[in-house]
Amino acid sequence: MSNDGVADTRRLIARPQDPMDAYGPPSNFLEIDVYDPQIVGTGRNKHTTYEVRMKTNLPIFKLKDSCVRRRYSDFEWLKNELERDSKIVVPPLPGKAVIRLMPFRGDDGIFDESFIEERRAGLELFINRIAGHPLAQNERCLHMFLQEEVIDRNYIPGKV
């Protein structure tokens, strides 16, 4: 029987893995954590802020380690900017808490610990999905959101 036209299915000879391959730093990584929720302000100006920490070795980001404080409306701003200016499908944010804003509830509404934790986890999932997208990584608004202390809402949209 002839071997013409038949694929060679023998196993490739793999080289042994050395400890640097197994335990060395990953070739590319992007880690974003949303943590340390804090309630700030009083009365109608009371809101929750979250620490957003990013660590990366991706060359597209000018800072390899950054930490900024953001509130829910900042995440909404980022989502709106990406939907307006980029070609990516932007994942949803955790929902607005309209029912929790109603008076005469038996809990702390949007300042209830379980709600804050649920929202924190949703925001972390949202920002990691966006930042992990190669096209989103080129957007100036994402870099500003992750790496600059103050968001310049009058910035000129574009690529980094």
GROMACS elastic network, one bead per residue, 0.5 to 0.9 nm:
[ bonds ]
;  ai    aj funct       b0    kb
    2     5     6  0.85315   500
    2     6     6  0.85692   500
    3     6     6  0.55250   500
    3     7     6  0.83126   500
    3     8     6  0.89518   500
    4     7     6  0.85317   500
    6     9     6  0.88371   500
    8    11     6  0.87959   500
    9    12     6  0.87736   500
   11    14     6  0.85480   500
   14    17     6  0.86194   500
   17    20     6  0.82166   500
   17    21     6  0.62219   500
   17    22     6  0.68248   500
   18    21     6  0.55103   500
   18    22     6  0.65258   500
   18    23     6  0.87313   500
   19    22     6  0.50114   500
   19    23     6  0.56923   500
   19    24     6  0.73386   500
   20    23     6  0.53033   500
   20    25     6  0.82269   500
   21    24     6  0.56363   500
   21    25     6  0.83510   500
   21    26     6  0.87517   500
   22    25     6  0.88138   500
   23    26     6  0.84817   500
   24    27     6  0.87740   500
   25    28     6  0.85057   500
   25    29     6  0.89393   500
   26    29     6  0.64061   500
   27    57     6  0.81669   500
   28    56     6  0.75593   500
   28    57     6  0.60391   500
   28    58     6  0.60937   500
   29    55     6  0.78900   500
   29    56     6  0.53787   500
   29    57     6  0.59524   500
   29    58     6  0.66973   500
   30    54     6  0.71705   500
   30    55     6  0.59080   500
   30    57     6  0.69682   500
   30    58     6  0.71014   500
   30   128     6  0.85774   500
   30   131     6  0.80067   500
   30   132     6  0.73926   500
   31    53     6  0.80193   500
   31    54     6  0.56135   500
   31    55     6  0.51902   500
   31    56     6  0.62389   500
   31   128     6  0.77545   500
   32    52     6  0.68828   500
   32    53     6  0.55562   500
   32    55     6  0.65696   500
   32    56     6  0.86102   500
   32   124     6  0.73443   500
   32   127     6  0.75045   500
   32   128     6  0.62524   500
   32   131     6  0.83960   500
   32   146     6  0.89291   500
   33    51     6  0.78895   500
   33    52     6  0.57413   500
   33    53     6  0.52438   500
   33    54     6  0.66233   500
   33    55     6  0.89379   500
   33   124     6  0.61861   500
   33   127     6  0.87842   500
   33   128     6  0.82889   500
   34    37     6  0.83443   500
   34    50     6  0.62564   500
   34    51     6  0.56169   500
   34    53     6  0.65531   500
   34   120     6  0.64063   500
   34   121     6  0.74650   500
   34   123     6  0.70549   500
   34   124     6  0.51653   500
   34   125     6  0.89028   500
   34   127     6  0.86133   500
   35    50     6  0.58001   500
   35    51     6  0.52654   500
   35    52     6  0.66585   500
   35    53     6  0.81003   500
   35   120     6  0.68896   500
   35   121     6  0.85799   500
   35   124     6  0.83404   500
   36    49     6  0.82087   500
   36    50     6  0.57614   500
   36    51     6  0.57080   500
   36    52     6  0.87776   500
   36   120     6  0.89130   500
   37    48     6  0.63422   500
   37    49     6  0.55339   500
   37    51     6  0.68235   500
   37   116     6  0.73522   500
   37   117     6  0.80974   500
   37   120     6  0.75119   500
   38    47     6  0.82834   500
   38    48     6  0.53994   500
   38    49     6  0.52999   500
   38    50     6  0.64866   500
   38    51     6  0.86775   500
   39    46     6  0.69060   500
   39    47     6  0.56024   500
   39    49     6  0.63972   500
   39   111     6  0.74946   500
   40    45     6  0.80750   500
   40    46     6  0.55860   500
   40    47     6  0.55840   500
   40    48     6  0.61231   500
   40    49     6  0.72724   500
   41    44     6  0.81498   500
   41    45     6  0.53394   500
   41    47     6  0.64249   500
   41    48     6  0.87348   500
   42    45     6  0.54084   500
   42    47     6  0.81287   500
   43    46     6  0.55634   500
   44    47     6  0.84119   500
   47    71     6  0.75646   500
   47    72     6  0.86823   500
   47   110     6  0.85943   500
   47   111     6  0.80123   500
   48    70     6  0.86380   500
   48    71     6  0.61174   500
   48    72     6  0.76114   500
   48   110     6  0.86672   500
   48   111     6  0.75579   500
   48   116     6  0.79522   500
   49    69     6  0.62953   500
   49    70     6  0.53601   500
   49    72     6  0.73279   500
   50    68     6  0.83115   500
   50    69     6  0.54345   500
   50    70     6  0.52846   500
   50    71     6  0.60705   500
   50    72     6  0.83673   500
   50   120     6  0.75007   500
   51    67     6  0.67132   500
   51    68     6  0.57368   500
   51    70     6  0.63726   500
   51    71     6  0.88380   500
   52    66     6  0.81390   500
   52    67     6  0.55707   500
   52    68     6  0.53003   500
   52    69     6  0.59447   500
   52    70     6  0.68731   500
   52   124     6  0.84335   500
   52   146     6  0.71104   500
   53    65     6  0.75039   500
   53    66     6  0.57120   500
   53    68     6  0.65506   500
   53    69     6  0.86621   500
   53   146     6  0.76986   500
   53   147     6  0.88772   500
   54    63     6  0.89656   500
   54    64     6  0.75701   500
   54    65     6  0.56372   500
   54    66     6  0.52721   500
   54    67     6  0.63611   500
   54    68     6  0.88526   500
   54   146     6  0.69845   500
   54   147     6  0.80942   500
   55    63     6  0.84623   500
   55    64     6  0.56067   500
   55    66     6  0.67015   500
   55    67     6  0.89088   500
   56    59     6  0.84929   500
   56    61     6  0.77720   500
   56    63     6  0.81935   500
   56    64     6  0.50897   500
   56    65     6  0.66010   500
   57    60     6  0.87033   500
   57    61     6  0.79320   500
   57    63     6  0.89126   500
   57    64     6  0.59137   500
   57    65     6  0.87969   500
   58    61     6  0.61174   500
   58    62     6  0.88506   500
   58    64     6  0.77153   500
   59    62     6  0.71343   500
   59    64     6  0.85111   500
   60   137     6  0.72689   500
   60   138     6  0.73299   500
   60   160     6  0.78646   500
   61    64     6  0.65930   500
   61   137     6  0.81925   500
   61   143     6  0.71498   500
   61   147     6  0.86589   500
   61   160     6  0.89103   500
   62   143     6  0.86150   500
   62   147     6  0.85435   500
   63    66     6  0.64109   500
   63   147     6  0.70354   500
   65   147     6  0.84690   500
   66   146     6  0.71784   500
   66   147     6  0.56732   500
   66   148     6  0.83703   500
   67   146     6  0.74747   500
   67   147     6  0.69419   500
   67   148     6  0.85965   500
   67   149     6  0.82162   500
   68   145     6  0.82089   500
   68   146     6  0.68130   500
   68   147     6  0.67568   500
   68   148     6  0.69815   500
   68   149     6  0.56101   500
   68   150     6  0.85182   500
   69   149     6  0.73236   500
   70    73     6  0.81218   500
   70    74     6  0.60045   500
   70    75     6  0.75192   500
   70   145     6  0.83267   500
   70   149     6  0.89294   500
   71    74     6  0.54117   500
   71    75     6  0.69215   500
   72    75     6  0.52285   500
   72    76     6  0.64317   500
   72    77     6  0.87811   500
   72   119     6  0.88726   500
   72   123     6  0.81606   500
   73    77     6  0.61591   500
   73    78     6  0.87015   500
   74    78     6  0.63314   500
   74    79     6  0.86962   500
   74   145     6  0.78447   500
   74   151     6  0.81883   500
   75    78     6  0.51064   500
   75    79     6  0.62457   500
   75    80     6  0.86733   500
   75    93     6  0.78405   500
   75   123     6  0.76595   500
   75   126     6  0.87962   500
   75   127     6  0.81986   500
   75   145     6  0.83067   500
   76    79     6  0.51021   500
   76    80     6  0.61641   500
   76    81     6  0.85878   500
   76    93     6  0.75348   500
   77    80     6  0.51779   500
   77    81     6  0.61252   500
   77    82     6  0.86431   500
   77   153     6  0.85361   500
   78    81     6  0.51295   500
   78    82     6  0.61756   500
   78    83     6  0.85710   500
   78   141     6  0.66154   500
   78   142     6  0.69127   500
   78   145     6  0.71347   500
   79    82     6  0.52807   500
   79    83     6  0.61468   500
   79    84     6  0.86120   500
   79    90     6  0.67596   500
   79    91     6  0.82402   500
   79    92     6  0.82016   500
   79    93     6  0.79486   500
   80    83     6  0.51320   500
   80    84     6  0.61131   500
   80    85     6  0.86200   500
   80    90     6  0.89283   500
   81    84     6  0.51729   500
   81    85     6  0.60454   500
   81    86     6  0.79152   500
   81   141     6  0.69747   500
   81   142     6  0.89772   500
   81   157     6  0.81169   500
   82    85     6  0.53246   500
   82    86     6  0.51734   500
   82    87     6  0.80451   500
   82    88     6  0.75690   500
   82    89     6  0.86466   500
   82    90     6  0.69894   500
   82   136     6  0.77288   500
   82   139     6  0.78626   500
   82   141     6  0.76033   500
   82   142     6  0.82480   500
   83    86     6  0.60407   500
   83    87     6  0.76838   500
   83    88     6  0.74319   500
   83    89     6  0.73796   500
   83    90     6  0.63696   500
   84    87     6  0.86277   500
   85   139     6  0.85879   500
   85   157     6  0.71519   500
   85   158     6  0.76589   500
   86    89     6  0.84544   500
   86   135     6  0.78870   500
   86   136     6  0.72953   500
   86   139     6  0.75504   500
   86   158     6  0.87682   500
   87   135     6  0.77140   500
   87   136     6  0.84975   500
   88   130     6  0.89152   500
   88   133     6  0.82285   500
   88   135     6  0.70381   500
   88   136     6  0.71073   500
   90   126     6  0.88281   500
   90   129     6  0.86136   500
   90   130     6  0.69936   500
   91   126     6  0.65532   500
   91   129     6  0.73713   500
   91   130     6  0.74230   500
   92    95     6  0.80751   500
   92   126     6  0.70868   500
   93    96     6  0.85321   500
   93   122     6  0.69500   500
   93   123     6  0.66621   500
   93   125     6  0.88472   500
   93   126     6  0.61852   500
   94    97     6  0.89973   500
   94   118     6  0.85932   500
   94   119     6  0.62532   500
   94   120     6  0.89128   500
   94   121     6  0.88708   500
   94   122     6  0.53856   500
   94   123     6  0.66561   500
   94   126     6  0.80557   500
   95    98     6  0.87282   500
   95   119     6  0.83955   500
   96    99     6  0.87010   500
   97   100     6  0.52806   500
   97   101     6  0.65529   500
   97   109     6  0.82770   500
   97   110     6  0.67010   500
   97   115     6  0.89771   500
   98   101     6  0.53024   500
   98   102     6  0.71296   500
   98   110     6  0.89355   500
   99   102     6  0.55785   500
   99   109     6  0.81391   500
  100   103     6  0.81720   500
  100   105     6  0.76430   500
  100   107     6  0.85673   500
  100   108     6  0.80886   500
  100   110     6  0.56216   500
  100   111     6  0.88856   500
  101   105     6  0.86408   500
  101   109     6  0.59045   500
  101   110     6  0.65850   500
  102   105     6  0.68146   500
  102   109     6  0.77318   500
  103   109     6  0.85619   500
  104   107     6  0.86628   500
  105   108     6  0.74232   500
  105   109     6  0.70171   500
  106   109     6  0.82162   500
  107   110     6  0.88715   500
  107   111     6  0.85774   500
  107   112     6  0.65345   500
  108   111     6  0.52136   500
  108   113     6  0.81889   500
  109   112     6  0.54756   500
  109   115     6  0.78798   500
  110   113     6  0.84141   500
  110   115     6  0.63442   500
  110   116     6  0.69430   500
  111   114     6  0.85958   500
  111   115     6  0.70392   500
  111   116     6  0.64435   500
  112   115     6  0.53487   500
  112   116     6  0.62455   500
  112   117     6  0.87629   500
  113   116     6  0.51605   500
  113   117     6  0.62361   500
  113   118     6  0.86288   500
  114   117     6  0.51815   500
  114   118     6  0.61411   500
  114   119     6  0.86029   500
  115   118     6  0.50435   500
  115   119     6  0.60763   500
  115   120     6  0.84624   500
  116   119     6  0.51346   500
  116   120     6  0.60025   500
  116   121     6  0.86595   500
  117   121     6  0.62338   500
  117   122     6  0.86135   500
  118   121     6  0.53164   500
  118   122     6  0.63299   500
  118   123     6  0.87639   500
  119   123     6  0.60865   500
  119   124     6  0.85503   500
  120   123     6  0.51570   500
  120   124     6  0.61824   500
  120   125     6  0.86760   500
  121   124     6  0.51287   500
  121   125     6  0.62662   500
  121   126     6  0.86540   500
  122   125     6  0.51443   500
  122   126     6  0.61504   500
  122   127     6  0.87432   500
  123   127     6  0.61500   500
  123   128     6  0.85153   500
  124   127     6  0.53612   500
  124   128     6  0.61238   500
  124   129     6  0.85772   500
  125   128     6  0.52982   500
  125   129     6  0.61782   500
  125   130     6  0.87368   500
  126   129     6  0.53194   500
  126   130     6  0.63780   500
  126   131     6  0.86769   500
  127   130     6  0.51800   500
  127   131     6  0.59307   500
  127   132     6  0.83253   500
  128   131     6  0.51582   500
  128   132     6  0.58352   500
  128   133     6  0.86586   500
  129   132     6  0.53350   500
  129   133     6  0.66806   500
  130   133     6  0.54591   500
  130   134     6  0.87550   500
  130   136     6  0.63354   500
  130   137     6  0.80352   500
  130   142     6  0.85252   500
  131   134     6  0.76536   500
  131   135     6  0.89437   500
  131   136     6  0.62601   500
  131   137     6  0.59061   500
  131   142     6  0.74480   500
  132   135     6  0.88555   500
  132   136     6  0.76648   500
  132   137     6  0.73056   500
  133   136     6  0.53187   500
  133   137     6  0.63647   500
  134   137     6  0.52577   500
  134   138     6  0.72325   500
  135   138     6  0.56434   500
  135   139     6  0.73292   500
  136   139     6  0.53192   500
  136   140     6  0.87999   500
  136   142     6  0.71113   500
  137   140     6  0.82385   500
  137   142     6  0.68867   500
  137   143     6  0.76033   500
  137   159     6  0.88322   500
  137   160     6  0.84204   500
  138   141     6  0.89357   500
  138   142     6  0.79173   500
  138   143     6  0.81154   500
  138   158     6  0.83049   500
  138   159     6  0.52285   500
  138   160     6  0.53313   500
  139   142     6  0.55838   500
  139   143     6  0.67971   500
  139   144     6  0.89598   500
  139   157     6  0.78002   500
  139   158     6  0.61075   500
  139   160     6  0.59201   500
  140   143     6  0.52167   500
  140   144     6  0.62020   500
  140   145     6  0.86062   500
  140   155     6  0.88026   500
  140   156     6  0.84938   500
  140   157     6  0.64396   500
  140   158     6  0.57304   500
  140   159     6  0.53754   500
  140   160     6  0.52347   500
  141   144     6  0.50565   500
  141   145     6  0.60325   500
  141   146     6  0.86308   500
  141   151     6  0.85540   500
  141   155     6  0.82742   500
  141   157     6  0.69413   500
  141   158     6  0.79444   500
  141   159     6  0.86387   500
  142   145     6  0.50142   500
  142   146     6  0.61469   500
  142   147     6  0.83895   500
  143   146     6  0.52572   500
  143   147     6  0.57339   500
  143   148     6  0.75442   500
  143   160     6  0.80132   500
  144   147     6  0.53815   500
  144   148     6  0.50739   500
  144   149     6  0.82024   500
  144   150     6  0.80457   500
  144   151     6  0.62222   500
  144   152     6  0.78430   500
  145   148     6  0.62920   500
  145   149     6  0.81692   500
  145   150     6  0.82264   500
  145   151     6  0.63920   500
  146   149     6  0.84594   500
  147   150     6  0.89633   500
  148   151     6  0.65386   500
  148   152     6  0.88984   500
  151   154     6  0.87660   500
  151   155     6  0.85985   500
  152   155     6  0.55109   500
  153   156     6  0.87857   500
  154   157     6  0.89460   500
